[in-house]
Amino acid sequence: MLPCHGSRLYIAMEFVDAIDLEDVLKPLSLKRRTRVVLGLMRQILDGLAYAHGRDLVHRDIKPRNPLVSRDDGKLNARLADFGLAKNFADAGMSQISSEHEIKGTLSYIAPEQIVNCRYAKPSADIFSVGATMYTLISGKTIYNLSDHETPIAAILNEGPVPLCVRAPDLPRSVSKIVDKALAAEPGDRFESAEQMRRSIEKLLR
């Protein structure tokens, strides 16, 4: 039950003294930046696993969505902006999303979410986490859209530029995680947010 004051319902939320993640990452070496990004994405995937466990798909994960704070010298991330979130177990029942509507940010959403956002599943969020990692590490988005007048066609037909092209000095073990998350077929991605989190955890050890 929601708390209320008189006849007014309200939601009490944690205040996060957020910092600009881009400003934090910009001066770091590739090695250090990658480790920071892995640590933050591990936390985001914890939150995502919680949401997915309650049949919620976020549908709009991107670099600006995590709220990052510095607490006792450590960076902490919280997944925010659930404005496009929906219950994927009852996909298509609410009619909130139209059949041919695109919801999300093109450079970070999965191909199947572009085709039909109404039926986005947790695997679409896995793709978005991979795209977010890609951008935070390399400073570039996953697609090369500069020469295309129809970006959606380019996204669906050509797919992401391999991360090793954007960041050739990046360890293969890191780019493999990103590549798996960005697989065109949902079934080729990580099976869950928890599985992806465990893969990142192994690297951080």
Backbone as a printed PyTorch tensor [residue, N CA C, xyz], in Angstrom:
tensor([[[  0.8430,  -1.1960,   0.0000],
         [  0.0000,   0.0000,   0.0000],
         [  0.8810,   1.2490,   0.0000]],

        [[  0.5140,   2.2310,  -0.8180],
         [  1.2690,   3.4720,  -0.8750],
         [  1.0110,   4.3100,   0.3650]],

        [[  2.0390,   5.0170,   0.8820],
         [  1.8140,   5.9080,   2.0170],
         [  0.9600,   7.0920,   1.5760]],

        [[  0.2730,   7.6910,   2.5130],
         [ -0.5650,   8.8240,   2.1650],
         [ -0.5210,   9.8750,   3.2620]],

        [[ -0.8090,  11.0920,   2.8880],
         [ -0.9170,  12.1980,   3.8330],
         [ -2.2870,  12.8140,   3.6080]],

        [[ -3.1830,  12.5370,   4.5310],
         [ -4.5610,  12.9460,   4.2970],
         [ -5.1290,  12.1390,   3.1400]],

        [[ -5.5590,  12.8150,   2.0930],
         [ -6.1120,  12.1390,   0.9110],
         [ -5.0930,  12.0400,  -0.2150]],

        [[ -3.8500,  12.4400,   0.0420],
         [ -2.8290,  12.4610,  -1.0110],
         [ -1.8820,  11.2760,  -0.8830]],

        [[ -1.7750,  10.5210,  -1.9640],
         [ -0.8010,   9.4370,  -2.0290],
         [  0.5520,  10.0000,  -2.4380]],

        [[  1.6190,   9.3810,  -1.9710],
         [  2.9380,   9.8370,  -2.3860],
         [  3.9070,   8.6550,  -2.3830]],

        [[  5.0070,   8.8280,  -3.0860],
         [  6.0780,   7.8360,  -3.1160],
         [  7.3330,   8.4880,  -2.5620]],

        [[  7.9200,   7.9120,  -1.5350],
         [  9.1650,   8.4130,  -0.9620],
         [ 10.3230,   7.6590,  -1.6000]],

        [[ 11.2530,   8.3950,  -2.1850],
         [ 12.3740,   7.7800,  -2.8970],
         [ 13.7000,   8.2620,  -2.3220]],

        [[ 14.7100,   7.4420,  -2.4680],
         [ 16.0490,   7.8000,  -2.0180],
         [ 16.5840,   8.9650,  -2.8380]],

        [[ 17.2310,   9.9130,  -2.1810],
         [ 17.9220,  10.9790,  -2.9030],
         [ 19.3410,  10.5200,  -3.2120]],

        [[ 19.7110,  10.6140,  -4.4740],
         [ 21.0470,  10.2150,  -4.8960],
         [ 21.8080,  11.4660,  -5.3400]],

        [[ 22.8940,  11.7440,  -4.6590],
         [ 23.7340,  12.8970,  -5.0120],
         [ 24.6050,  12.4810,  -6.1990]],

        [[ 24.0020,  12.4720,  -7.3810],
         [ 24.6420,  11.9020,  -8.5720],
         [ 25.7640,  12.7910,  -9.1130]],

        [[ 26.7660,  12.1340,  -9.6700],
         [ 27.8680,  12.8200, -10.3280],
         [ 27.8120,  12.5100, -11.8190]],

        [[ 28.5370,  13.2850, -12.6170],
         [ 28.5660,  13.0850, -14.0630],
         [ 29.5610,  11.9720, -14.3870]],

        [[ 29.0470,  10.8370, -14.8390],
         [ 29.9130,   9.6820, -15.1030],
         [ 30.9070,   9.9710, -16.2130]],

        [[ 30.4960,  10.7190, -17.2320],
         [ 31.4160,  11.0420, -18.3220],
         [ 32.6240,  11.8190, -17.8110]],

        [[ 32.4020,  12.7460, -16.8870],
         [ 33.5050,  13.5200, -16.3200],
         [ 34.4550,  12.6350, -15.5290]],

        [[ 33.9100,  11.5940, -14.8940],
         [ 34.7400,  10.6680, -14.1290],
         [ 35.5880,   9.8090, -15.0640]],

        [[ 34.9960,   9.3420, -16.1610],
         [ 35.6780,   8.3950, -17.0480],
         [ 36.6570,   9.0560, -18.0100]],

        [[ 36.3720,  10.2720, -18.3930],
         [ 37.1390,  10.9330, -19.4580],
         [ 38.6500,  10.9480, -19.2170]],

        [[ 39.1460,  11.2970, -18.0370],
         [ 40.6020,  11.3810, -17.8620],
         [ 41.2870,  10.0430, -17.6110]],

        [[ 40.5370,   8.9620, -17.4920],
         [ 41.1210,   7.6740, -17.1300],
         [ 41.7440,   6.9690, -18.3290]],

        [[ 42.7500,   6.1640, -18.0640],
         [ 43.3170,   5.3060, -19.1020],
         [ 42.2800,   4.2710, -19.5020]],

        [[ 42.4760,   3.6320, -20.6550],
         [ 41.5300,   2.6150, -21.1200],
         [ 41.3990,   1.4970, -20.0950]],

        [[ 42.5110,   1.0760, -19.5280],
         [ 42.4990,  -0.0210, -18.5580],
         [ 41.6840,   0.3520, -17.3290]],

        [[ 41.9430,   1.5380, -16.7810],
         [ 41.2490,   1.9650, -15.5800],
         [ 39.7670,   2.2470, -15.8700]],

        [[ 39.5040,   2.8810, -17.0070],
         [ 38.1200,   3.1900, -17.3860],
         [ 37.3060,   1.8990, -17.5370]],

        [[ 37.9090,   0.9030, -18.1620],
         [ 37.2180,  -0.3670, -18.3670],
         [ 36.8700,  -1.0150, -17.0420]],

        [[ 37.8050,  -0.9830, -16.0960],
         [ 37.5430,  -1.5980, -14.7890],
         [ 36.4340,  -0.8560, -14.0490]],

        [[ 36.4220,   0.4680, -14.1390],
         [ 35.3610,   1.2390, -13.4890],
         [ 34.0040,   0.8970, -14.1130]],

        [[ 33.9540,   0.8320, -15.4420],
         [ 32.7100,   0.5160, -16.1420],
         [ 32.2190,  -0.8840, -15.7690]],

        [[ 33.1270,  -1.8450, -15.7250],
         [ 32.7320,  -3.2010, -15.3480],
         [ 32.1290,  -3.2260, -13.9400]],

        [[ 32.7560,  -2.4950, -13.0240],
         [ 32.2490,  -2.4510, -11.6580],
         [ 30.8610,  -1.8450, -11.5720]],

        [[ 30.6340,  -0.7820, -12.3290],
         [ 29.3240,  -0.1300, -12.3120],
         [ 28.2630,  -0.9920, -12.9910]],

        [[ 28.6220,  -1.6250, -14.1030],
         [ 27.6520,  -2.4720, -14.8030],
         [ 27.2840,  -3.7000, -13.9820]],

        [[ 28.2080,  -4.1810, -13.1710],
         [ 27.8890,  -5.2900, -12.2730],
         [ 26.7660,  -4.8760, -11.3170]],

        [[ 26.8390,  -3.6480, -10.8280],
         [ 25.7880,  -3.1470,  -9.9310],
         [ 24.4680,  -2.9510, -10.6830]],

        [[ 24.5510,  -2.4210, -11.9020],
         [ 23.3390,  -2.2150, -12.7090],
         [ 22.6570,  -3.5510, -12.9980]],

        [[ 23.4450,  -4.5610, -13.2810],
         [ 22.8830,  -5.8740, -13.5770],
         [ 22.2290,  -6.4900, -12.3460]],

        [[ 22.7110,  -6.1550, -11.1570],
         [ 22.0350,  -6.5860,  -9.9300],
         [ 20.6160,  -6.0190,  -9.8910]],

        [[ 20.5180,  -4.7110, -10.1640],
         [ 19.2070,  -4.0730, -10.1740],
         [ 18.3120,  -4.6190, -11.2620]],

        [[ 18.9170,  -4.8920, -12.4160],
         [ 18.1520,  -5.4050, -13.5480],
         [ 17.6330,  -6.8130, -13.2570]],

        [[ 18.4520,  -7.6330, -12.6180],
         [ 18.0100,  -8.9790, -12.2490],
         [ 16.8150,  -8.9050, -11.3020]],

        [[ 16.8520,  -7.9400, -10.3960],
         [ 15.7250,  -7.7610,  -9.4680],
         [ 14.4530,  -7.4000, -10.2370]],

        [[ 14.5770,  -6.4560, -11.1790],
         [ 13.4130,  -6.0280, -11.9750],
         [ 12.8750,  -7.1800, -12.8180]],

        [[ 13.7770,  -7.8950, -13.4880],
         [ 13.3530,  -9.0140, -14.3300],
         [ 12.6650, -10.0980, -13.4990]],

        [[ 13.1300, -10.2740, -12.2580],
         [ 12.5190, -11.2620, -11.3830],
         [ 11.0940, -10.9070, -11.0010]],

        [[ 10.7360,  -9.6590, -11.2450],
         [  9.3720,  -9.1930, -10.9860],
         [  8.6370,  -8.8930, -12.2850]],

        [[  9.0980,  -9.5280, -13.3570],
         [  8.4530,  -9.4600, -14.6760],
         [  8.4680,  -8.0640, -15.2820]],

        [[  9.4580,  -7.2430, -14.9160],
         [  9.5710,  -5.9070, -15.4880],
         [ 10.7550,  -5.8360, -16.4380]],

        [[ 10.5380,  -5.2700, -17.6080],
         [ 11.6160,  -5.0080, -18.5560],
         [ 11.7690,  -3.4900, -18.6520]],

        [[ 13.0030,  -3.0010, -18.6010],
         [ 13.2770,  -1.5600, -18.5180],
         [ 13.0160,  -0.8470, -19.8340]],

        [[ 13.6070,  -1.3400, -20.9130],
         [ 13.4230,  -0.8630, -22.3040],
         [ 14.1480,   0.4330, -22.6530]],

        [[ 14.9220,   1.0090, -21.7370],
         [ 15.5970,   2.2620, -22.1020],
         [ 16.9100,   2.4530, -21.3400]],

        [[ 17.6790,   1.3850, -21.1910],
         [ 18.9770,   1.4990, -20.5220],
         [ 19.9710,   2.1600, -21.4660]],

        [[ 20.6720,   3.1630, -20.9680],
         [ 21.6590,   3.9160, -21.7500],
         [ 22.6050,   4.6010, -20.7750]],

        [[ 23.7060,   5.1830, -21.2570],
         [ 24.7130,   5.7380, -20.3480],
         [ 24.1990,   6.7820, -19.3700]],

        [[ 23.1590,   7.5190, -19.7280],
         [ 22.6560,   8.5740, -18.8460],
         [ 21.6890,   8.0580, -17.7770]],

        [[ 21.2710,   6.7950, -17.8650],
         [ 20.2660,   6.3030, -16.9310],
         [ 20.8020,   5.8840, -15.5680]],

        [[ 21.9550,   5.2660, -15.4710],
         [ 22.4400,   4.9400, -14.1260],
         [ 22.7120,   6.2170, -13.3250]],

        [[ 22.2320,   6.2360, -12.0910],
         [ 22.5790,   7.3190, -11.1760],
         [ 23.8310,   6.8770, -10.4340]],

        [[ 24.9260,   7.5860, -10.6550],
         [ 26.2090,   7.2040, -10.0700],
         [ 26.5730,   8.2100,  -8.9810]],

        [[ 26.9030,   7.6980,  -7.8180],
         [ 27.3080,   8.5580,  -6.7080],
         [ 28.6490,   8.0750,  -6.1640]],

        [[ 29.3230,   8.9620,  -5.4580],
         [ 30.5830,   8.5910,  -4.8240],
         [ 30.3590,   8.5570,  -3.3170]],

        [[ 30.3970,   7.3710,  -2.7480],
         [ 30.1240,   7.1850,  -1.3290],
         [ 31.3440,   6.5780,  -0.6560]],

        [[ 31.9190,   7.3210,   0.2870],
         [ 33.1270,   6.8730,   0.9950],
         [ 34.2360,   6.4980,   0.0140]],

        [[ 34.3560,   7.2870,  -1.0590],
         [ 35.4170,   7.0710,  -2.0340],
         [ 35.1230,   6.0220,  -3.0810]],

        [[ 33.9830,   5.3410,  -2.9600],
         [ 33.6350,   4.2980,  -3.9220],
         [ 32.4820,   4.7630,  -4.8090]],

        [[ 32.4960,   4.2980,  -6.0730],
         [ 31.4220,   4.6300,  -6.9990],
         [ 30.2920,   3.6130,  -6.8640]],

        [[ 29.0900,   4.1170,  -6.7120],
         [ 27.9150,   3.2630,  -6.6350],
         [ 26.9250,   3.6540,  -7.7190]],

        [[ 26.3060,   2.6590,  -8.3360],
         [ 25.3620,   2.9100,  -9.4300],
         [ 23.9910,   2.3450,  -9.0930]],

        [[ 22.9760,   3.1090,  -9.4320],
         [ 21.5930,   2.6710,  -9.2770],
         [ 20.8910,   2.8290, -10.6180]],

        [[ 20.1820,   1.8190, -11.0330],
         [ 19.4590,   1.8760, -12.3010],
         [ 18.2070,   2.7270, -12.1160]],

        [[ 18.0680,   3.7560, -12.9390],
         [ 16.9560,   4.6970, -12.7970],
         [ 16.1730,   4.8080, -14.0990]],

        [[ 15.2260,   5.7400, -14.1100],
         [ 14.4300,   6.0740, -15.2940],
         [ 13.6630,   4.8640, -15.8240]],

        [[ 12.7030,   4.4170, -15.0440],
         [ 11.8470,   3.3040, -15.4480],
         [ 10.5890,   3.7950, -16.1690]],

        [[ 10.6950,   4.9420, -16.8150],
         [  9.5280,   5.5250, -17.4740],
         [  8.9610,   4.6880, -18.6050]],

        [[  9.7880,   3.8600, -19.2420],
         [  9.3100,   3.0080, -20.3360],
         [  9.1760,   1.5410, -19.9170]],

        [[  9.3840,   1.2800, -18.6300],
         [  9.3210,  -0.1000, -18.1480],
         [  7.9030,  -0.6530, -18.2980]],

        [[  7.8260,  -1.9680, -18.4890],
         [  6.5150,  -2.6140, -18.6040],
         [  6.6140,  -4.0540, -18.1280]],

        [[  5.4710,  -4.6360, -17.8790],
         [  5.3930,  -6.0230, -17.4800],
         [  5.4810,  -6.8910, -18.7430]],

        [[  6.5810,  -7.6450, -18.8840],
         [  6.7570,  -8.4360, -20.1030],
         [  5.9550,  -9.7300, -20.0690]],

        [[  5.5420, -10.1590, -18.8800],
         [  4.7530, -11.3960, -18.7960],
         [  3.3740, -11.2160, -19.4140]],

        [[  2.8700,  -9.9800, -19.3830],
         [  1.5560,  -9.6950, -19.9610],
         [  1.6910,  -8.8260, -21.2100]],

        [[  2.7530,  -9.0280, -21.9690],
         [  3.0260,  -8.2000, -23.1500],
         [  1.8450,  -8.1820, -24.1010]],

        [[  1.5100,  -6.9720, -24.5560],
         [  0.4400,  -6.8110, -25.5210],
         [ -0.9350,  -6.6510, -24.9170]],

        [[ -1.0540,  -6.8200, -23.5900],
         [ -2.3690,  -6.7770, -22.9570],
         [ -2.8010,  -5.3500, -22.6030]],

        [[ -1.8110,  -4.4890, -22.2490],
         [ -2.1780,  -3.1610, -21.7400],
         [ -2.5200,  -2.1770, -22.8410]],

        [[ -2.0060,  -2.4050, -24.0570],
         [ -2.2020,  -1.4850, -25.1900],
         [ -1.5110,  -0.1410, -24.9730]],

        [[ -0.6010,  -0.0600, -23.9860],
         [  0.1310,   1.1910, -23.7490],
         [  1.0790,   1.4670, -24.9050]],

        [[  1.7220,   0.4190, -25.4210],
         [  2.6150,   0.5540, -26.5680],
         [  1.8830,   0.1230, -27.8300]],

        [[  1.9190,   0.9640, -28.8490],
         [  1.2780,   0.6230, -30.1160],
         [  2.1160,  -0.3880, -30.8810]],

        [[  1.5030,  -1.0620, -31.8200],
         [  2.1640,  -2.1620, -32.5370],
         [  3.3950,  -1.7050, -33.2900]],

        [[  3.3500,  -0.5250, -33.9350],
         [  4.4790,  -0.0780, -34.7580],
         [  5.2400,   1.0770, -34.1110]],

        [[  5.0830,   1.2350, -32.8290],
         [  5.7350,   2.3180, -32.1080],
         [  7.1350,   1.8850, -31.6720]],

        [[  8.0990,   2.8280, -31.7410],
         [  9.4500,   2.5570, -31.2550],
         [  9.6350,   3.3020, -29.9400]],

        [[  9.9740,   2.5610, -28.8850],
         [ 10.2340,   3.1760, -27.5970],
         [ 11.6420,   2.8120, -27.1620]],

        [[ 12.3760,   3.8330, -26.6990],
         [ 13.7610,   3.6300, -26.3310],
         [ 14.6450,   4.5300, -27.1690]],

        [[ 15.9450,   4.4340, -26.9570],
         [ 16.9250,   5.2610, -27.6710],
         [ 17.6250,   4.3970, -28.7090]],

        [[ 17.5300,   4.7820, -29.9910],
         [ 17.9530,   3.9150, -31.0960],
         [ 19.3430,   3.3160, -30.9300]],

        [[ 20.2930,   4.0730, -30.4500],
         [ 21.6660,   3.5700, -30.3620],
         [ 21.8610,   2.5420, -29.2560]],

        [[ 20.8270,   2.3140, -28.4530],
         [ 20.9950,   1.4150, -27.3070],
         [ 19.9420,   0.3200, -27.2040]],

        [[ 18.9790,   0.2810, -28.1080],
         [ 17.9360,  -0.7380, -27.9830],
         [ 18.1660,  -1.8870, -28.9600]],

        [[ 17.6910,  -3.0420, -28.5640],
         [ 17.8780,  -4.2600, -29.3450],
         [ 17.0650,  -4.2170, -30.6360]],

        [[ 17.5260,  -4.9310, -31.6730],
         [ 16.8030,  -4.9400, -32.9560],
         [ 15.3440,  -5.3500, -32.8090]],

        [[ 15.0760,  -6.3630, -31.9740],
         [ 13.6930,  -6.8210, -31.8330],
         [ 12.8200,  -5.7800, -31.1320]],

        [[ 13.4500,  -4.9240, -30.3370],
         [ 12.6870,  -3.8570, -29.6910],
         [ 12.3310,  -2.7640, -30.6880]],

        [[ 13.1710,  -2.5770, -31.7000],
         [ 12.8570,  -1.6320, -32.7750],
         [ 11.6840,  -2.1630, -33.5930]],

        [[ 11.7210,  -3.4530, -33.8830],
         [ 10.6700,  -4.0620, -34.6980],
         [  9.3370,  -4.0710, -33.9590]],

        [[  9.3610,  -4.4080, -32.6690],
         [  8.1140,  -4.4530, -31.9040],
         [  8.4320,  -4.2740, -30.4210]],

        [[  8.3960,  -3.0240, -29.9570],
         [  8.7750,  -2.7340, -28.5750],
         [  7.7770,  -3.3020, -27.5750]],

        [[  6.5630,  -3.5760, -28.0280],
         [  5.5240,  -4.0710, -27.1210],
         [  5.9190,  -5.3970, -26.5030]],

        [[  6.6610,  -6.2230, -27.2590],
         [  7.0030,  -7.5610, -26.7930],
         [  8.4670,  -7.6810, -26.3690]],

        [[  9.0710,  -6.5640, -25.9570],
         [ 10.4580,  -6.5980, -25.4710],
         [ 10.5500,  -7.4920, -24.2430]],

        [[ 11.5780,  -8.3200, -24.2090],
         [ 11.8110,  -9.2520, -23.1180],
         [ 13.1170,  -8.8780, -22.3930]],

        [[ 13.4480,  -9.5350, -21.2880],
         [ 14.6890,  -9.2340, -20.5840],
         [ 15.9310,  -9.2560, -21.4640]],

        [[ 15.9460, -10.0900, -22.5010],
         [ 17.1070, -10.1490, -23.3970],
         [ 17.3420,  -8.8110, -24.1010]],

        [[ 16.2820,  -8.0160, -24.2840],
         [ 16.4490,  -6.6890, -24.8850],
         [ 17.2110,  -5.7720, -23.9340]],

        [[ 16.9630,  -5.9030, -22.6350],
         [ 17.7190,  -5.1220, -21.6510],
         [ 19.1830,  -5.5460, -21.6150]],

        [[ 19.4450,  -6.8420, -21.8020],
         [ 20.8290,  -7.3270, -21.8520],
         [ 21.5640,  -6.6440, -22.9940]],

        [[ 20.9070,  -6.5410, -24.1500],
         [ 21.4960,  -5.8530, -25.2980],
         [ 21.8240,  -4.4070, -24.9270]],

        [[ 20.8980,  -3.7330, -24.2670],
         [ 21.0940,  -2.3310, -23.9130],
         [ 22.2430,  -2.1410, -22.9290]],

        [[ 22.4140,  -3.0830, -22.0090],
         [ 23.5510,  -3.0220, -21.0940],
         [ 24.8520,  -3.1530, -21.8830]],

        [[ 24.8830,  -4.0760, -22.8500],
         [ 26.0710,  -4.2220, -23.6950],
         [ 26.3670,  -2.9620, -24.4730]],

        [[ 25.3310,  -2.3420, -25.0190],
         [ 25.5160,  -1.1040, -25.7760],
         [ 26.0090,   0.0290, -24.8810]],

        [[ 25.5210,   0.0580, -23.6530],
         [ 25.9530,   1.0720, -22.6920],
         [ 27.4070,   0.8670, -22.3100]],

        [[ 27.7920,  -0.3730, -22.0520],
         [ 29.1950,  -0.6780, -21.7630],
         [ 30.0910,  -0.2500, -22.9180]],

        [[ 29.6700,  -0.5620, -24.1180],
         [ 30.4120,  -0.2330, -25.3430],
         [ 30.6980,   1.2720, -25.4030]],

        [[ 29.6710,   2.0760, -25.1780],
         [ 29.8230,   3.5260, -25.2580],
         [ 30.6910,   4.0750, -24.1300]],

        [[ 30.4770,   3.5900, -22.9150],
         [ 31.2430,   4.0970, -21.7810],
         [ 32.7200,   3.7420, -21.8970]],

        [[ 33.0230,   2.6000, -22.4970],
         [ 34.4190,   2.1860, -22.6570],
         [ 35.0810,   2.8820, -23.8390]],

        [[ 34.3940,   2.9090, -24.9910],
         [ 35.0130,   3.4080, -26.2250],
         [ 34.7370,   4.8780, -26.5030]],

        [[ 33.6880,   5.4260, -25.8890],
         [ 33.3040,   6.8100, -26.1820],
         [ 32.4850,   6.9450, -27.4460]],

        [[ 32.0920,   5.8170, -28.0550],
         [ 31.3210,   5.8410, -29.2980],
         [ 30.0970,   4.9310, -29.1570]],

        [[ 29.0910,   5.1810, -29.9930],
         [ 27.9210,   4.3080, -29.9930],
         [ 28.2000,   3.0740, -30.8510]],

        [[ 27.3490,   2.0720, -30.7290],
         [ 27.6310,   0.7780, -31.3570],
         [ 27.4460,   0.7830, -32.8670]],

        [[ 26.7230,   1.7660, -33.3940],
         [ 26.4560,   1.7930, -34.8340],
         [ 27.2340,   2.9000, -35.5320]],

        [[ 27.5030,   2.6870, -36.7960],
         [ 28.0980,   3.7180, -37.6340],
         [ 27.0010,   4.2390, -38.5500]],

        [[ 26.3570,   5.3130, -38.1190],
         [ 25.1780,   5.8040, -38.8290],
         [ 25.4430,   7.0770, -39.6220]],

        [[ 26.6490,   7.5520, -39.6480],
         [ 26.9310,   8.8580, -40.2440],
         [ 26.6300,   8.9160, -41.7390]],

        [[ 26.7660,   7.7920, -42.4350],
         [ 26.5820,   7.7940, -43.8890],
         [ 25.2040,   7.3100, -44.3090]],

        [[ 24.2970,   7.1510, -43.3710],
         [ 23.0050,   6.5590, -43.6980],
         [ 21.8720,   7.5470, -43.4620]],

        [[ 20.9760,   7.6380, -44.4360],
         [ 19.8180,   8.5090, -44.2770],
         [ 18.7040,   7.8170, -43.5020]],

        [[ 18.7140,   6.5000, -43.4820],
         [ 17.6800,   5.7450, -42.7670],
         [ 18.3610,   4.8930, -41.6860]],

        [[ 18.5430,   5.4540, -40.4960],
         [ 19.2890,   4.7470, -39.4500],
         [ 18.6670,   3.4290, -39.0390]],

        [[ 17.3510,   3.3230, -39.0450],
         [ 16.7200,   2.0660, -38.6250],
         [ 17.1040,   0.9370, -39.5710]],

        [[ 17.1080,   1.2040, -40.8700],
         [ 17.5080,   0.1780, -41.8320],
         [ 18.9590,  -0.2360, -41.6130]],

        [[ 19.8220,   0.7430, -41.3390],
         [ 21.2330,   0.4370, -41.1040],
         [ 21.4060,  -0.4150, -39.8520]],

        [[ 20.6620,  -0.0810, -38.8050],
         [ 20.7370,  -0.8340, -37.5610],
         [ 20.3000,  -2.2740, -37.7690]],

        [[ 19.1800,  -2.4650, -38.4540],
         [ 18.6260,  -3.8000, -38.6280],
         [ 19.4270,  -4.6440, -39.6150]],

        [[ 20.0200,  -3.9940, -40.6200],
         [ 20.7120,  -4.7410, -41.6730],
         [ 22.1990,  -4.9340, -41.4190]],

        [[ 22.8350,  -3.9760, -40.7560],
         [ 24.2920,  -4.0320, -40.6160],
         [ 24.7670,  -4.4030, -39.2280]],

        [[ 24.0320,  -4.0460, -38.2070],
         [ 24.4120,  -4.3950, -36.8460],
         [ 25.5380,  -3.5330, -36.2990]],

        [[ 25.9760,  -3.8320, -35.0720],
         [ 26.9940,  -3.0180, -34.4090],
         [ 28.3790,  -3.1440, -35.0410]],

        [[ 29.1460,  -2.0850, -34.9250],
         [ 30.5740,  -2.1270, -35.2680],
         [ 31.2640,  -2.8970, -34.1400]],

        [[ 32.0890,  -3.8950, -34.4270],
         [ 32.7340,  -4.6550, -33.3460],
         [ 33.5070,  -3.7300, -32.3980]],

        [[ 33.4040,  -4.0010, -31.1150],
         [ 34.0740,  -3.1620, -30.1270],
         [ 35.5840,  -3.1580, -30.3320]],

        [[ 36.1510,  -4.2550, -30.8200],
         [ 37.6020,  -4.3140, -31.0250],
         [ 38.0610,  -3.3220, -32.0880]],

        [[ 37.1460,  -2.8830, -32.9530],
         [ 37.4750,  -1.8570, -33.9470],
         [ 37.5510,  -0.4920, -33.2830]],

        [[ 36.6330,  -0.2190, -32.3720],
         [ 36.5980,   1.0590, -31.6640],
         [ 37.7110,   1.1540, -30.6230]],

        [[ 37.9940,   0.0350, -29.9640],
         [ 38.9860,   0.0220, -28.8890],
         [ 39.9020,  -1.1770, -29.0810]],

        [[ 40.8410,  -1.0900, -30.0400],
         [ 41.6890,  -2.2430, -30.3800],
         [ 42.5940,  -2.7200, -29.2400]],

        [[ 42.8610,  -1.8670, -28.2580],
         [ 43.7300,  -2.2680, -27.1450],
         [ 42.9630,  -2.8920, -25.9870]],

        [[ 41.6700,  -3.0160, -26.1410],
         [ 40.8510,  -3.5840, -25.0790],
         [ 41.0960,  -5.0890, -24.9890]],

        [[ 41.2180,  -5.6400, -23.7670],
         [ 41.3840,  -7.0920, -23.6250],
         [ 40.2460,  -7.8560, -24.2860]],

        [[ 40.5800,  -8.9370, -24.9370],
         [ 39.5830,  -9.7370, -25.6390],
         [ 38.5110, -10.2530, -24.6780]],

        [[ 38.8900, -10.5270, -23.4440],
         [ 37.9320, -11.0500, -22.4770],
         [ 36.7960, -10.0630, -22.2220]],

        [[ 37.0880,  -8.7650, -22.3030],
         [ 36.0590,  -7.7480, -22.1030],
         [ 35.1840,  -7.6210, -23.3490]],

        [[ 35.8090,  -7.5470, -24.5130],
         [ 35.0270,  -7.3890, -25.7410],
         [ 34.1470,  -8.6080, -25.9910]],

        [[ 34.5530,  -9.7890, -25.5260],
         [ 33.7170, -10.9850, -25.6860],
         [ 32.4090, -10.8530, -24.9090]],

        [[ 32.4710, -10.2700, -23.7290],
         [ 31.2500, -10.0690, -22.9400],
         [ 30.3240,  -9.0950, -23.6510]],

        [[ 30.8890,  -7.9950, -24.1450],
         [ 30.0790,  -6.9980, -24.8540],
         [ 29.5030,  -7.5950, -26.1340]],

        [[ 30.3250,  -8.3210, -26.8910],
         [ 29.8540,  -8.9340, -28.1360],
         [ 28.6920,  -9.9020, -27.8760]],

        [[ 28.8010, -10.6770, -26.8150],
         [ 27.7330, -11.6440, -26.4990],
         [ 26.4430, -10.9110, -26.1450]],

        [[ 26.5550,  -9.8390, -25.3830],
         [ 25.3640,  -9.0660, -25.0150],
         [ 24.7100,  -8.4400, -26.2410]],

        [[ 25.5190,  -8.1100, -27.2530],
         [ 25.0270,  -7.4240, -28.4470],
         [ 24.6730,  -8.3770, -29.5910]],

        [[ 24.5870,  -9.6510, -29.3120],
         [ 24.2330, -10.6120, -30.3590],
         [ 22.8910, -10.2500, -30.9860]],

        [[ 22.7900, -10.4160, -32.2990],
         [ 21.5580, -10.0540, -33.0120],
         [ 20.3740, -10.8930, -32.5590]],

        [[ 20.6160, -12.1820, -32.3160],
         [ 19.5520, -13.0800, -31.8750],
         [ 19.4780, -13.0970, -30.3510]],

        [[ 18.3130, -12.8440, -29.7850],
         [ 18.1810, -12.8400, -28.3190],
         [ 18.7030, -14.1140, -27.6540]],

        [[ 18.5030, -15.2420, -28.3030],
         [ 18.9380, -16.5070, -27.7300],
         [ 20.4400, -16.6700, -27.6610]],

        [[ 21.1890, -15.8330, -28.3910],
         [ 22.6490, -15.9050, -28.3830],
         [ 23.2670, -14.9870, -27.3330]],

        [[ 22.4440, -14.2080, -26.6540],
         [ 22.9450, -13.3200, -25.5970],
         [ 23.0340, -14.0840, -24.2730]],

        [[ 23.4200, -13.3890, -23.2380],
         [ 23.4100, -14.0000, -21.9140],
         [ 21.9800, -14.4100, -21.5710]],

        [[ 21.8440, -15.5230, -20.8800],
         [ 20.5150, -16.0280, -20.5510],
         [ 19.7790, -15.1240, -19.5680]],

        [[ 20.5270, -14.3910, -18.7700],
         [ 19.9060, -13.5360, -17.7620],
         [ 20.8800, -12.4390, -17.3500]],

        [[ 20.3420, -11.4420, -16.6640],
         [ 21.1920, -10.3810, -16.1080],
         [ 22.1680, -10.9740, -15.0960]],

        [[ 21.7170, -11.9530, -14.3470],
         [ 22.5830, -12.5820, -13.3470],
         [ 23.7490, -13.3060, -14.0080]],

        [[ 23.5030, -13.9800, -15.1190],
         [ 24.5930, -14.6710, -15.8270],
         [ 25.6220, -13.6750, -16.3450]],

        [[ 25.1630, -12.5570, -16.8800],
         [ 26.0850, -11.5300, -17.3590],
         [ 26.8600, -10.9210, -16.1940]],

        [[ 26.1760, -10.7140, -15.0690],
         [ 26.8520, -10.1730, -13.8890],
         [ 27.9630, -11.1110, -13.4240]],

        [[ 27.7210, -12.4090, -13.4360],
         [ 28.7360, -13.3730, -13.0030],
         [ 29.9360, -13.3560, -13.9350]],

        [[ 29.7070, -13.1760, -15.2350],
         [ 30.8150, -13.1070, -16.1910],
         [ 31.6920, -11.8850, -15.9220]],

        [[ 31.0560, -10.7690, -15.5980],
         [ 31.8070,  -9.5590, -15.2680],
         [ 32.5590,  -9.7510, -13.9490]],

        [[ 31.9040, -10.3980, -12.9920],
         [ 32.5210, -10.6500, -11.6940],
         [ 33.8240, -11.4240, -11.8450]],

        [[ 33.8440, -12.4000, -12.7420],
         [ 35.0590, -13.1980, -12.9710],
         [ 36.2030, -12.3090, -13.4560]],

        [[ 35.9000, -11.3680, -14.3280],
         [ 36.9440, -10.4650, -14.8380],
         [ 37.4720,  -9.5630, -13.7420]],

        [[ 36.5940,  -9.1110, -12.8760],
         [ 37.0010,  -8.1790, -11.8270],
         [ 37.8500,  -8.8580, -10.7500]],

        [[ 37.7700, -10.1630, -10.6640],
         [ 38.6080, -10.8760,  -9.6910],
         [ 40.0640, -10.8700, -10.1110]]])
